[in-house]
Amino acid sequence: MKKKLTYAFGEILIVIVGISLAFAMNNWGEKRSDETQKNEYITNLKQDIAADKLHLESNLEIIKTKIDQAKDVISILGKNSPDKNQRLRAIYNLAQLTSFKPKDYTHQTLVNSGDLKLLNNFELRTTIQKHYSDYEDILNAYKRQEIINKDYLGNYFIYHTDYELIEVGKIPFKDEKLLKNIIQSVYGALMFKRDATLEGIKRCDSILDILAK
């Protein structure tokens, strides 16, 4: 009887140890899988933010050129200049918008899937969230110029521009005072856009440094 009890106890002990080992192996596997997934997310975040930075840097050069063009156009509107017609062609370049659409696919996946919890560093999570939230400032600055171009410069091209005059080499803009006011507004919007873009580049650099640690 004693031998049977000892044997049964041994069997139970083996089962308990086996179950414990299975749980331990499963937990180890899950932790390893979570760590792998976390590293993949961080790698993808770095790639997305680096791409955003390159986009913003490219935009910055275009915006700076347009600021110079706007200043030049403002300086000659309402005045006579031998090369005025040629210089005013920059207005059509000012009408073209420079856009920015953040690459936030990885961030959206993190949030929507609930995998944000994999980033077990609270400070890192909040920093990432703040970075993508701060993109709103850039988008608002870009939207500002879009509204001015659409509601004012676009309407000017429709109602105050005689395109037939272009064919004979003459200035097509009929109300230069109004146009000057509009271009001054465009210039102001470009300045906001430039500052927001510069700040966006700095923020990208900052979070890339954090993600590299």
BELURGI-V340644 format. One record per residue. RES is the residue in three letters. PHI is phi in whole degrees, 0 to 359 (NA if undefined). OMEGA is omega in whole degrees, -180 to 180 (NA if undefined). D_FIRST is the distance of its C-alpha to the first C-alpha in Angstrom with 1 decimal. Layout:
BEGIN
res | phi | omega | d_first
RES | PHI | OMEGA | D_FIRST
RES | PHI | OMEGA | D_FIRST
END
This chain:
BEGIN
res | phi | omega | d_first
MET | NA | -179 | 0.0
LYS | 295 | 179 | 3.8
LYS | 296 | 180 | 5.4
LYS | 296 | 179 | 5.1
LEU | 296 | 179 | 6.3
THR | 297 | 179 | 8.7
TYR | 296 | -179 | 9.8
ALA | 297 | 179 | 10.6
PHE | 298 | 178 | 12.3
GLY | 297 | 178 | 14.2
GLU | 297 | 180 | 15.3
ILE | 298 | -179 | 16.5
LEU | 298 | 179 | 18.3
ILE | 298 | 180 | 19.9
VAL | 297 | -179 | 21.2
ILE | 298 | 179 | 22.5
VAL | 298 | 179 | 24.2
GLY | 299 | 180 | 25.7
ILE | 296 | 180 | 27.1
SER | 298 | 179 | 28.5
LEU | 296 | 180 | 30.1
ALA | 297 | 178 | 31.5
PHE | 298 | -179 | 33.0
ALA | 297 | 179 | 34.4
MET | 295 | -180 | 36.0
ASN | 294 | 178 | 37.4
ASN | 297 | 178 | 38.9
TRP | 297 | 179 | 40.3
GLY | 296 | 180 | 41.8
GLU | 295 | 180 | 43.4
LYS | 297 | 179 | 44.9
ARG | 294 | 178 | 46.3
SER | 296 | 179 | 47.7
ASP | 297 | -179 | 49.2
GLU | 294 | 177 | 50.8
THR | 296 | 180 | 52.3
GLN | 296 | 178 | 53.6
LYS | 300 | 180 | 55.0
ASN | 296 | 177 | 56.8
GLU | 295 | 178 | 58.3
TYR | 299 | -179 | 59.6
ILE | 297 | 178 | 61.2
THR | 300 | -179 | 62.8
ASN | 292 | 177 | 64.2
LEU | 299 | 179 | 65.4
LYS | 299 | 179 | 67.2
GLN | 294 | -180 | 68.9
ASP | 297 | -176 | 69.9
ILE | 290 | 176 | 71.4
ALA | 296 | 177 | 73.1
ALA | 293 | 177 | 74.7
ASP | 299 | -179 | 75.8
LYS | 297 | 179 | 77.4
LEU | 299 | 179 | 79.4
HIS | 297 | -180 | 80.6
LEU | 294 | 178 | 81.7
GLU | 296 | 177 | 83.5
SER | 295 | 178 | 85.3
ASN | 299 | -177 | 86.3
LEU | 300 | 180 | 87.5
GLU | 295 | 179 | 90.1
ILE | 294 | -179 | 91.4
ILE | 297 | 179 | 91.5
LYS | 299 | 178 | 93.5
THR | 298 | -179 | 96.0
LYS | 292 | 176 | 96.4
ILE | 298 | 177 | 97.0
ASP | 297 | 179 | 99.9
GLN | 294 | 179 | 101.2
ALA | 297 | 178 | 101.2
LYS | 299 | -180 | 103.0
ASP | 293 | -180 | 105.6
VAL | 298 | 179 | 106.1
ILE | 300 | -176 | 106.6
SER | 291 | -177 | 109.2
ILE | 249 | 179 | 111.4
LEU | 294 | -178 | 111.1
GLY | 84 | -180 | 114.4
LYS | 235 | 177 | 116.2
ASN | 262 | 178 | 118.2
SER | 207 | -177 | 116.9
PRO | 299 | 180 | 118.1
ASP | 251 | -175 | 114.5
LYS | 301 | -177 | 113.3
ASN | 301 | -180 | 112.6
GLN | 293 | -178 | 110.4
ARG | 291 | -180 | 108.5
LEU | 288 | 178 | 107.8
ARG | 295 | 178 | 105.9
ALA | 297 | 180 | 102.9
ILE | 301 | -179 | 102.6
TYR | 292 | 176 | 101.0
ASN | 289 | 178 | 98.5
LEU | 295 | -180 | 97.7
ALA | 286 | 180 | 97.0
GLN | 277 | -175 | 94.1
LEU | 271 | 172 | 90.8
THR | 257 | -173 | 88.2
SER | 258 | 175 | 84.8
PHE | 213 | 176 | 81.3
LYS | 233 | -177 | 78.0
PRO | 301 | 173 | 75.0
LYS | 273 | -175 | 72.2
ASP | 247 | -177 | 69.4
TYR | 298 | -179 | 67.2
THR | 296 | 180 | 64.3
HIS | 298 | 179 | 64.7
GLN | 297 | 178 | 64.8
THR | 296 | 178 | 61.6
LEU | 302 | -176 | 59.8
VAL | 288 | -174 | 60.9
ASN | 290 | -178 | 60.5
SER | 273 | -176 | 57.0
GLY | 82 | -178 | 55.6
ASP | 283 | 178 | 55.0
LEU | 302 | 180 | 57.2
LYS | 293 | 178 | 54.0
LEU | 295 | 176 | 53.1
LEU | 278 | -170 | 55.9
ASN | 286 | 175 | 53.8
ASN | 270 | -175 | 56.8
PHE | 301 | -178 | 58.4
GLU | 296 | 179 | 61.8
LEU | 295 | 179 | 61.8
ARG | 301 | -178 | 61.1
THR | 293 | 179 | 63.9
THR | 294 | 178 | 66.3
ILE | 295 | 180 | 65.7
GLN | 299 | -180 | 66.2
LYS | 294 | -180 | 69.4
HIS | 301 | -178 | 70.8
TYR | 287 | 175 | 70.7
SER | 293 | -179 | 71.9
ASP | 291 | 176 | 74.9
TYR | 301 | -179 | 76.0
GLU | 300 | 178 | 77.4
ASP | 298 | 179 | 80.2
ILE | 294 | -179 | 81.2
LEU | 298 | 178 | 81.2
ASN | 295 | 179 | 83.3
ALA | 295 | 178 | 85.9
TYR | 291 | 180 | 86.0
LYS | 294 | -179 | 86.4
ARG | 302 | 180 | 89.3
GLN | 291 | 179 | 91.4
GLU | 301 | -180 | 90.4
ILE | 294 | -180 | 91.7
ILE | 298 | -179 | 95.0
ASN | 297 | -177 | 95.5
LYS | 287 | -172 | 94.8
ASP | 278 | -175 | 96.6
TYR | 243 | -178 | 99.6
LEU | 293 | 178 | 100.2
GLY | 298 | 178 | 99.3
ASN | 295 | 178 | 101.6
TYR | 298 | 179 | 104.4
PHE | 299 | -178 | 104.2
ILE | 279 | -169 | 104.7
TYR | 257 | -175 | 107.4
HIS | 231 | -179 | 109.2
THR | 235 | 178 | 109.3
ASP | 255 | -174 | 112.0
TYR | 290 | 177 | 110.5
GLU | 293 | 179 | 113.8
LEU | 291 | 178 | 115.1
ILE | 297 | -178 | 112.6
GLU | 296 | -180 | 114.2
VAL | 254 | 174 | 117.5
GLY | 77 | -180 | 116.0
LYS | 250 | 179 | 116.3
ILE | 290 | -174 | 113.8
PRO | 274 | -173 | 112.1
PHE | 272 | -170 | 111.0
LYS | 273 | -179 | 113.3
ASP | 234 | -174 | 112.2
GLU | 288 | 178 | 111.4
LYS | 294 | 177 | 111.1
LEU | 296 | -179 | 108.3
LEU | 297 | 179 | 106.7
LYS | 298 | 177 | 106.9
ASN | 299 | -179 | 105.0
ILE | 293 | -179 | 102.3
ILE | 294 | 175 | 101.9
GLN | 296 | 176 | 101.7
SER | 292 | 177 | 98.8
VAL | 298 | 179 | 97.2
TYR | 301 | 178 | 97.8
GLY | 298 | 179 | 96.0
ALA | 294 | 178 | 93.0
LEU | 294 | 178 | 92.8
MET | 295 | 176 | 92.7
PHE | 299 | -179 | 89.8
LYS | 296 | 178 | 88.2
ARG | 298 | -178 | 88.7
ASP | 296 | 180 | 87.2
ALA | 293 | 179 | 84.2
THR | 293 | 177 | 83.7
LEU | 300 | 180 | 84.0
GLU | 296 | 178 | 81.4
GLY | 297 | 178 | 79.1
ILE | 297 | 179 | 79.4
LYS | 298 | -180 | 78.5
ARG | 295 | 178 | 75.5
CYS | 297 | 178 | 74.3
ASP | 302 | -177 | 74.7
SER | 298 | -177 | 72.8
ILE | 285 | 175 | 69.7
LEU | 296 | 176 | 69.7
ASP | 297 | -180 | 69.5
ILE | 293 | -178 | 66.6
LEU | 291 | -179 | 64.7
ALA | 283 | -176 | 65.3
LYS | 281 | NA | 63.4
END
